[in-house]
Amino acid sequence: MSDLESLTPEMFATVANITGERITYIPQGQAALLPKAHVTYGDEIVDIGAGQAVQQDITVSVSKLALPWMPRSADRVRVGQLPGVTFYPATPREDSSGRDWVFDLKVVR
């Protein structure tokens, strides 16, 4: 019988499947994946030379069980809240637990 600690990654993945937002993750040169992830939408102020502008700031947290490799900038991501916009993963990192990948989304230009 498994203990609680060994089941923790699967429990967190199950919670993400229930409460998360469906994203489309397209690894470079491979078929698209449709994992559920926690997507945080926000705004940030950026300097544009003569002034400042507000830019959307999006962060994704996805289980390593759903995405077993570190996200790469050559991969592509789409989120349901912004249909028709394609992003790439930027600044990929592990969350503090080591169970999830966390990355920012930047618009593909």
N, C-alpha and C positions, 0 to 999 in steps of 0.2 A: 504494500500500500504506500502511495506517495504521501509525503508530508506537505504541509502548507507552503513552506518556503520553495519547494521544487515546483509547485503549481502556480506560483505568483506570476510568472510571465504570461501564462495562458489566461489567468484571471484578468489581468490588465488588458490583454488583447480582446477578450470577450466584452469587457466594459466599453472599449473603443468601438467594437462592432455594433453595440447597442446605441451608444450616445454620440458616436463620431459622425463626421460629414464624409460622404463618399467623394473621393478625389480620383482623378485619372493620372496615374504615374506612368510615363513612357520612358523606359530605359533606352539609351541610344542603341539603335539597331535591333531592338527587341519588341515583342508584343506588349501592349498596354496592360497594366495592372490596375485593379479597381479597389484598393484598400480603403478602409474607413480610417479617418485621422481626426485629430483635434486641430481645428484651424482657428487661429486668432486673427481677427481683422482690427486694424487700428490706423491711426494717422500719425505722420511725423512731419515736422517742418524741416525743409531743406533750403539751403542757400542757392540762389540761381544768379549770382553775380550782382545785379542791381537791386535785388530784394530777396524775398523768401516766398516759398510756395508750399502748399500742403500736398503730401504724397502719401498714397496708401502704403501701409506697412502690414505685411501678412507673414505670419509664422505658422509652420506646420509641425505637429508632433505625431509621428507614426510609429507603430510597434515594429521592432526588429523582426518579429515573427512574420509580419506582413511584407516587410522590405528588408531582406537579410543582408544587404550590402549598403555601404555608406553612399548616400546620394551624391551624384556628380553633376557638375554644371552643364554637361552635355545632355543630360536627361531633361525631359519636359514634364510639366505638371499643369493640370487644369483643375479648377475648383468650381463647384456648383454655383456659388454666389456671383461669379463673374464669367458667365458663358461666353465663349468666343475669344477669351484672352488666354494666351499661352505664357507660362512662366518657366523659369529654370530655378533649381535649388541653389541657394547661396549660403555660405557660412555653415555647412553641415557640422553637427556635433552630436554627442550623446547627451541625453538628459542626465540629471544627477543620479538616477537609479541605475543607469546603464541599460534599461530595457527599451528605450525609444530613441529614434533619430529625431532631432529637432533641426529645422532649417528655415531660413527666410526665403520668400519668393520674390524674384525680380522679373519684370516683364521682358520677354524676348523681343528685341528690336530688330 
